[in-house]
Amino acid sequence: MPSLEEDAIEQLASALSMPDPEPSEDYLHHFLQSFSRIVYENLSKIVRYAEIPNPKEAIRLPELLIADYFEFGTGGTCFSLTYLAYRMLRQFGLDVSIVMGDRSYGEDTHTALVCDLTGRAFLLDVGFLIFQPVPLDSRQPCRVTTPINKFEIVPAARNLFDAYTHFRGKRKHRFTIKLDRLDGDAFLPFWWRTFNFGMMAYPLVTKLEAGTQYYLQNNVFQIRTADATIKKEYDPKELPELVQGSFGIDPQITRRALELCGKRKT
């Protein structure tokens, strides 16, 4: 008998019009394009942690994240979205593992997936809004073009890859991926630590849609394409409606998250 998680994953796959699974690069591309409809946001994480101030109990496992997606239009942060994609692809029969990444502000502050297909490895990085499989080759760099920039993976040392973005003529180092594979419970302690990240003190919501990135950090909202950026600062009182209109998230989630962020600052 299917578990609650398995049922929820099948329901989500149907709602996102995901194709039937197959072990191919083309399938990974279609899976990621469908997955891109789930918003990256920390509002639901801020709210849940206030209700359950224990990281081991506050993490939103796939069945809960999916239920909230349907009820409130919420998504998740890098760690919860990556874990959801991991559980989905594992359920669909693909050989996929979780890997960790180091960013400038700390070790193990990023996470992604590696999928093995017929002797080739692909990086799947839903938390960084890279919604296409990126080949990993220890012999040479690989660059893919996204709707707003170019994303480059460069072999750095044994089992290490540096990730860069190329945006309007500037190359920027983003993180270093470590290819030590994590499965199951081994990932959870890394996830628990994210509740102490600085981003828990302000709203962060973003999505990539039709060649445009929509990005809210604190009360500054950006609309960015490959060629231009529009930036505007909003009164916090305007944010629940802005977030609903731009990202489809229930205003009550945003209001509660803003209230909690305000209390942390006082």
Buried (B, 14 or more C-beta within 10 A) or exposed (E): EEEEBBEBBBBBBEEBEBEEBEBEBEBBBBBBBBBBBBBBBBBBBBBBBBEEEEBEEBBBBBBBBBBBBEEBBBBBBBBBBBBBBBBBBBBBEBEBBBBBBBBEEEEBBBBBBBBBBEEEBBBBBBBBBBBBBBBBEEEEEBEBEBBBBBBBBBBBEEEBBBBBBBBEEEEEEBBBBBBEBBEEEEBBEBBBBBBEBEBBBBBBBBBBEEEBBBBBEBBEBBBBEBEEEEEEEBEBEEBBEBBBEBBBBBBEBBBBBBEBBEEEEE
